[in-house]
Amino acid sequence: MGSQWLQNPANPVGYLGGGPVLAHALDVFAHAAAPRGKPRFDLDTTMVDGKIVPVKEEIVLRKPFGQLKRFVHKGIVGAPKLLIVAPMSGHYATLLRGTVERMLPNHDVYITDWADAKLVPTSEGRFDLDDYIDYLIEFLETIGPGAHMLAVCQPSVPSYAAAAVMAKKKHPCRPKTLTMMGGPIDTREAPTTVNTMAMQRPHEWFQQNVIATVPFQYAGAGRKVYPGFLQLAGFMSMNLGNHMMSHYAMFKHLVSGDGESAEATKEFYDEYRAVCDMTAEFYLQTVDVVFQTHALPKGELLHRGEKIDPGAITDIGILAVEGERDDISGIGQTKAALKISKNLPAEHKKYYLAKGVGHYGIFNGSKWRDKIAPVLEDWIRAHDK
């Protein structure tokens, strides 16, 4: 309100020396503190064969803790089917808007649209890592045989697990390829600050300090969750200096009248700060098996009481993509998926290190569009037979 009052043309105070500066300072502060709901994908069109065609979102399958969304457009007939597995890590699936947008023209794109746990009634039961894997299998079954799967960051472990479970059963809907980008397959490789924090604290610490009960005003009242705002606070604190400089740059752009540059920063943080909660059981189980006991690379990860066998994967093309400057998943953590797939022939394995790319840049931005996506497209094309 103060910012708008100072920027009102009828307010003489807004024309004084300090008026515009104060107005824009308040604007930056208001933007940083504003509450945010679930963003929209807003992908209304795409380019197919040089022509702009409309895109329509469809909900293919609804589940209590997530839904399978499809982006339908004119060019999907005969195109490779691609399931993008969005992270369940405090952000909505729209964080992968740039990923979806880049893959739309040449693929029939689906995405996991996870629910905000605080909005899921307790009557729907619990949701843990076993359920996550089951959801992925059911999503692939819904899409049908011949799909490809792309896991971005956190879902690399459950996606690999789902592929192994389906491969062991020779499931006809097992993915033709599984691409994992910046995923914590083996966090013992090049540990980052995130990995170190998870290892330094006992499991009980996480139970006692980061788990909260959903208050009465939400549909999921009484559910135990890991709040999205805590996840966001953790990520922000890792690069606090960079985030502060970004906001200072936004302030300078506003003062100088460069609204376009300021708006670009605002759009990024609108998405980055839109957070959701995840169930306590899923979060605590992930901390345990992924970051503390390293169950998957040790061959000890269980699904519904049965050990997941990486050796069961024999015909799924696995592509591991890592960012040279990734401060969330260190170099080698995703590549470990190729090592543990001991029965997978060499021609079904590929590794790509994106030079000069951080964690976010693996799946968004110009280097994703121009360098990484073409590698993924070639990999899908080579195995889409």
C-alpha positions as CSV (number, residue, x, y, z in Angstrom):
1,M,0.0,0.0,0.0
2,G,2.8,2.4,0.8
3,S,4.6,1.7,-2.5
4,Q,1.4,2.3,-4.4
5,W,0.6,5.5,-2.5
6,L,4.1,6.9,-3.2
7,Q,3.8,6.0,-6.9
8,N,0.4,7.6,-7.3
9,P,0.8,10.5,-9.9
10,A,-1.5,12.6,-7.7
11,N,0.8,12.3,-4.7
12,P,3.3,15.2,-4.6
13,V,5.5,13.3,-2.1
14,G,6.2,10.7,-4.8
15,Y,8.1,13.4,-6.8
16,L,10.5,14.3,-4.0
17,G,14.1,13.0,-4.0
18,G,13.6,10.1,-1.7
19,G,10.0,9.3,-2.7
20,P,10.7,7.0,-5.7
21,V,13.5,5.3,-3.9
22,L,11.3,4.5,-0.9
23,A,8.5,3.4,-3.1
24,H,10.6,0.9,-4.9
25,A,12.2,-0.3,-1.7
26,L,8.7,-1.0,-0.4
27,D,7.8,-2.7,-3.6
28,V,10.7,-5.1,-3.4
29,F,9.9,-5.9,0.3
30,A,6.2,-6.4,-0.4
31,H,7.1,-8.8,-3.3
32,A,9.4,-10.8,-1.0
33,A,6.8,-11.1,1.8
34,A,3.7,-11.8,-0.3
35,P,1.9,-15.2,0.1
36,R,1.7,-17.3,-3.0
37,G,-0.7,-20.0,-4.1
38,K,-0.2,-22.7,-6.7
39,P,1.1,-21.2,-10.0
40,R,-0.3,-22.1,-13.4
41,F,1.7,-23.6,-16.3
42,D,0.3,-21.0,-18.7
43,L,1.6,-23.0,-21.7
44,D,-1.2,-22.1,-24.1
45,T,0.7,-22.6,-27.4
46,T,3.7,-24.4,-28.8
47,M,5.5,-24.5,-32.2
48,V,5.1,-27.6,-34.3
49,D,6.6,-27.8,-37.8
50,G,7.0,-24.0,-37.9
51,K,3.4,-23.3,-36.9
52,I,1.9,-22.1,-33.7
53,V,-0.6,-24.6,-32.3
54,P,-2.8,-24.4,-29.2
55,V,-2.0,-26.5,-26.1
56,K,-4.7,-27.9,-23.8
57,E,-4.0,-29.3,-20.3
58,E,-5.9,-32.5,-19.4
59,I,-6.0,-34.4,-16.1
60,V,-5.6,-38.0,-17.2
61,L,-5.6,-39.6,-13.7
62,R,-6.6,-38.1,-10.3
63,K,-5.1,-39.5,-7.1
64,P,-5.3,-38.1,-3.5
65,F,-1.6,-37.0,-3.4
66,G,-1.1,-36.2,-7.1
67,Q,-2.5,-36.2,-10.6
68,L,-1.2,-37.1,-14.0
69,K,-1.4,-34.1,-16.3
70,R,-1.1,-34.2,-20.1
71,F,-0.4,-31.4,-22.5
72,V,-2.4,-32.1,-25.6
73,H,-1.7,-30.4,-28.9
74,K,-1.9,-31.1,-32.6
75,G,1.6,-32.6,-33.0
76,I,1.4,-35.4,-30.4
77,V,0.1,-38.0,-32.8
78,G,2.9,-40.5,-33.2
79,A,5.3,-38.4,-31.0
80,P,7.3,-40.2,-28.3
81,K,5.4,-40.3,-25.0
82,L,7.3,-38.6,-22.2
83,L,6.5,-38.7,-18.5
84,I,8.2,-35.8,-16.6
85,V,8.5,-36.7,-12.9
86,A,8.4,-33.4,-11.0
87,P,10.1,-33.2,-7.6
88,M,8.1,-33.6,-4.4
89,S,10.5,-31.3,-2.5
90,G,8.5,-28.2,-1.5
91,H,7.8,-26.7,-5.0
92,Y,4.9,-27.3,-7.4
93,A,5.3,-29.1,-10.7
94,T,5.2,-25.7,-12.4
95,L,8.9,-25.3,-11.4
96,L,9.5,-27.4,-14.5
97,R,7.5,-25.1,-16.8
98,G,10.7,-24.5,-18.8
99,T,11.3,-28.2,-19.0
100,V,7.8,-28.9,-20.3
101,E,7.9,-26.0,-22.7
102,R,11.1,-27.2,-24.4
103,M,9.9,-30.8,-24.8
104,L,6.4,-30.0,-26.0
105,P,7.0,-29.5,-29.8
106,N,8.3,-33.0,-30.4
107,H,6.8,-35.1,-27.6
108,D,3.5,-36.2,-26.1
109,V,4.3,-34.7,-22.6
110,Y,2.8,-35.9,-19.3
111,I,3.8,-34.6,-15.8
112,T,3.3,-35.6,-12.2
113,D,1.4,-32.8,-10.6
114,W,1.9,-33.5,-6.9
115,A,-0.6,-32.3,-4.3
116,D,0.1,-29.9,-1.4
117,A,-0.1,-32.3,1.6
118,K,-1.7,-29.7,3.8
119,L,-4.8,-29.8,1.5
120,V,-5.2,-33.6,1.5
121,P,-7.6,-34.8,4.3
122,T,-6.2,-37.3,6.8
123,S,-9.0,-39.7,5.7
124,E,-7.0,-40.3,2.5
125,G,-4.3,-42.0,4.6
126,R,-0.6,-41.7,4.5
127,F,1.9,-41.2,1.6
128,D,5.4,-42.5,1.8
129,L,8.2,-43.6,-0.6
130,D,6.4,-46.9,-1.3
131,D,3.3,-45.0,-2.4
132,Y,5.4,-42.6,-4.5
133,I,6.8,-45.6,-6.4
134,D,3.3,-47.1,-6.8
135,Y,2.0,-43.8,-8.2
136,L,4.8,-43.7,-10.8
137,I,4.0,-47.3,-11.9
138,E,0.3,-46.5,-12.1
139,F,1.0,-43.3,-14.1
140,L,3.1,-45.3,-16.6
141,E,0.4,-47.9,-16.8
142,T,-2.1,-45.2,-17.6
143,I,0.1,-43.7,-20.3
144,G,0.6,-47.2,-21.8
145,P,3.5,-49.1,-23.3
146,G,6.4,-47.2,-25.0
147,A,6.7,-44.2,-22.7
148,H,9.9,-42.5,-21.7
149,M,10.6,-41.1,-18.2
150,L,12.4,-38.0,-17.2
151,A,13.2,-37.5,-13.4
152,V,14.4,-34.1,-12.3
153,C,16.4,-34.1,-9.0
154,Q,14.6,-35.7,-6.0
155,P,12.4,-38.2,-7.9
156,S,15.5,-39.9,-9.5
157,V,15.6,-42.5,-6.7
158,P,11.9,-43.5,-6.8
159,S,11.8,-43.3,-10.6
160,Y,14.8,-45.6,-10.8
161,A,13.1,-47.9,-8.2
162,A,9.9,-47.9,-10.2
163,A,11.8,-48.8,-13.4
164,A,13.6,-51.7,-11.5
165,V,10.4,-53.0,-10.1
166,M,8.7,-53.0,-13.5
167,A,11.8,-54.5,-15.2
168,K,11.9,-57.4,-12.8
169,K,8.3,-58.2,-13.7
170,K,8.9,-57.6,-17.4
171,H,6.0,-55.1,-17.2
172,P,4.9,-54.1,-20.7
173,C,4.6,-50.5,-19.5
174,R,8.1,-50.2,-18.2
175,P,9.8,-47.1,-19.6
176,K,11.9,-47.3,-22.8
177,T,14.3,-44.8,-21.3
178,L,14.9,-43.2,-17.9
179,T,16.7,-39.9,-17.8
180,M,17.8,-38.6,-14.4
181,M,19.0,-35.0,-14.0
182,G,20.7,-33.8,-10.9
183,G,19.4,-36.7,-8.8
184,P,20.7,-38.1,-5.5
185,I,21.2,-41.7,-6.5
186,D,24.3,-42.0,-4.3
187,T,24.9,-39.0,-2.1
188,R,28.3,-40.4,-0.9
189,E,29.7,-39.1,-4.1
190,A,30.9,-35.4,-3.9
191,P,28.7,-34.6,-0.8
192,T,27.1,-31.1,-0.9
193,T,25.9,-28.9,2.0
194,V,22.5,-30.6,1.7
195,N,24.0,-34.1,2.0
196,T,26.3,-33.0,4.9
197,M,23.4,-31.6,6.9
198,A,21.4,-34.7,6.5
199,M,24.3,-36.9,7.6
200,Q,25.3,-34.7,10.6
201,R,22.0,-34.9,12.3
202,P,20.3,-38.0,13.7
203,H,17.0,-39.1,12.3
204,E,15.3,-38.1,15.6
205,W,16.4,-34.5,15.0
206,F,14.4,-34.2,11.8
207,Q,11.3,-35.7,13.5
208,Q,11.5,-33.2,16.4
209,N,12.6,-30.0,14.5
210,V,11.1,-29.9,11.0
211,I,7.8,-31.8,11.3
212,A,4.7,-29.8,11.9
213,T,1.0,-30.5,12.3
214,V,-1.4,-28.9,9.7
215,P,-3.6,-26.4,11.5
216,F,-7.4,-26.5,11.5
217,Q,-8.1,-24.0,8.7
218,Y,-6.7,-26.4,6.0
219,A,-8.4,-29.5,4.5
220,G,-5.5,-31.7,5.8
221,A,-5.9,-30.5,9.4
222,G,-4.1,-32.9,11.8
223,R,-1.7,-34.3,9.1
224,K,2.0,-34.4,10.0
225,V,4.0,-32.6,7.3
226,Y,7.3,-31.1,6.4
227,P,6.3,-27.5,5.6
228,G,7.3,-26.0,2.3
229,F,8.4,-22.8,3.8
230,L,11.0,-24.6,5.8
231,Q,12.3,-26.3,2.7
232,L,12.4,-22.9,1.0
233,A,14.2,-21.3,4.0
234,G,16.9,-24.0,3.7
235,F,17.5,-23.5,0.0
236,M,17.5,-19.7,0.4
237,S,20.0,-19.8,3.3
238,M,22.4,-21.9,1.2
239,N,22.8,-19.0,-1.3
240,L,21.6,-16.1,0.9
241,G,24.2,-13.7,-0.6
242,N,23.1,-14.4,-4.1
243,H,19.4,-14.0,-3.3
244,M,20.1,-10.7,-1.5
245,M,22.1,-9.4,-4.5
246,S,19.2,-10.5,-6.8
247,H,16.8,-8.4,-4.8
248,Y,19.2,-5.5,-4.7
249,A,19.5,-5.7,-8.4
250,M,15.7,-5.7,-8.7
251,F,15.6,-2.6,-6.6
252,K,18.2,-0.8,-8.8
253,H,16.3,-1.8,-12.0
254,L,13.1,-0.3,-10.5
255,V,14.8,2.9,-9.5
256,S,16.4,3.3,-12.9
257,G,13.1,2.6,-14.7
258,D,14.1,-0.8,-16.1
259,G,10.8,-2.4,-15.3
260,E,11.5,-5.3,-17.8
261,S,14.6,-6.6,-15.9
262,A,12.9,-6.1,-12.6
263,E,9.8,-8.1,-13.8
264,A,12.1,-11.0,-14.9
265,T,13.5,-11.3,-11.4
266,K,10.0,-11.0,-9.9
267,E,8.7,-13.8,-12.2
268,F,11.5,-16.1,-11.1
269,Y,10.8,-15.5,-7.4
270,D,7.1,-15.8,-7.8
271,E,7.7,-19.4,-8.9
272,Y,10.6,-20.1,-6.5
273,R,8.7,-18.9,-3.4
274,A,5.5,-20.8,-4.3
275,V,5.9,-23.7,-1.9
276,C,3.8,-26.7,-0.7
277,D,4.1,-29.2,2.1
278,M,5.0,-32.9,1.8
279,T,3.9,-35.7,4.1
280,A,6.1,-36.3,7.1
281,E,6.4,-40.0,6.4
282,F,7.6,-39.4,2.9
283,Y,10.1,-36.8,3.9
284,L,11.6,-38.7,6.9
285,Q,11.8,-41.9,4.8
286,T,13.7,-40.0,2.1
287,V,16.1,-38.6,4.6
288,D,16.7,-42.0,6.0
289,V,17.1,-44.2,2.8
290,V,18.5,-41.6,0.4
291,F,20.8,-39.4,2.5
292,Q,21.7,-41.4,5.6
293,T,21.7,-45.1,4.8
294,H,22.2,-44.9,0.9
295,A,19.9,-47.9,0.5
296,L,19.6,-47.8,-3.3
297,P,23.3,-48.0,-4.3
298,K,23.9,-50.5,-1.5
299,G,21.2,-52.8,-2.9
300,E,19.1,-52.4,0.3
301,L,16.2,-50.3,-0.8
302,L,12.9,-52.0,-0.2
303,H,9.5,-51.6,-1.9
304,R,6.6,-53.2,-0.1
305,G,9.0,-55.3,1.8
306,E,10.9,-56.6,-1.2
307,K,14.4,-55.6,-2.2
308,I,14.7,-53.5,-5.3
309,D,17.2,-55.2,-7.7
310,P,19.1,-52.7,-10.0
311,G,20.3,-55.8,-11.9
312,A,16.8,-56.4,-13.1
313,I,17.2,-53.4,-15.5
314,T,18.5,-54.9,-18.8
315,D,16.7,-53.0,-21.6
316,I,15.9,-49.5,-20.3
317,G,18.1,-46.8,-21.7
318,I,19.5,-44.8,-18.8
319,L,20.8,-41.3,-19.3
320,A,22.4,-39.5,-16.3
321,V,22.8,-35.7,-16.6
322,E,24.7,-33.6,-14.1
323,G,25.6,-29.9,-13.7
324,E,29.2,-28.9,-13.3
325,R,28.2,-26.3,-10.7
326,D,25.3,-28.2,-9.0
327,D,25.3,-27.4,-5.3
328,I,22.4,-29.7,-4.5
329,S,23.5,-33.0,-6.1
330,G,27.3,-33.2,-6.5
331,I,29.1,-34.6,-9.5
332,G,28.9,-38.4,-9.5
333,Q,25.7,-38.7,-7.5
334,T,23.5,-39.2,-10.6
335,K,26.1,-41.0,-12.6
336,A,26.1,-43.7,-9.9
337,A,22.8,-45.0,-11.5
338,L,24.9,-46.3,-14.4
339,K,27.3,-48.1,-12.1
340,I,24.7,-49.9,-10.1
341,S,22.8,-51.0,-13.3
342,K,25.3,-53.8,-13.6
343,N,23.3,-55.9,-16.2
344,L,22.5,-53.1,-18.5
345,P,24.5,-53.2,-21.8
346,A,26.9,-50.2,-22.4
347,E,24.8,-49.0,-25.4
348,H,21.9,-48.5,-23.0
349,K,24.0,-46.2,-20.8
350,K,24.9,-42.5,-21.3
351,Y,26.4,-39.8,-19.2
352,Y,26.4,-36.1,-19.9
353,L,28.1,-33.4,-17.8
354,A,26.7,-29.9,-18.4
355,K,29.6,-27.4,-18.2
356,G,29.0,-24.3,-16.2
357,V,25.5,-25.3,-15.2
358,G,24.1,-25.2,-11.6
359,H,21.2,-27.2,-10.3
360,Y,18.4,-25.0,-11.5
361,G,20.1,-24.6,-14.9
362,I,19.9,-28.3,-15.6
363,F,16.2,-28.1,-16.3
364,N,15.5,-24.4,-17.0
365,G,17.2,-21.6,-19.0
366,S,19.2,-21.3,-22.2
367,K,21.7,-24.1,-21.4
368,W,18.9,-26.5,-20.8
369,R,17.2,-25.5,-24.0
370,D,20.3,-25.4,-26.2
371,K,22.7,-28.0,-24.8
372,I,20.9,-30.5,-22.5
373,A,17.5,-30.9,-24.1
374,P,19.1,-31.9,-27.5
375,V,21.0,-34.7,-25.8
376,L,17.8,-35.9,-24.2
377,E,15.9,-35.8,-27.4
378,D,18.6,-37.8,-29.3
379,W,18.6,-40.4,-26.5
380,I,14.8,-40.7,-26.6
381,R,14.8,-40.9,-30.4
382,A,17.5,-43.6,-30.4
383,H,15.5,-45.8,-28.1
384,D,12.0,-45.1,-29.4
385,K,11.6,-48.2,-31.5
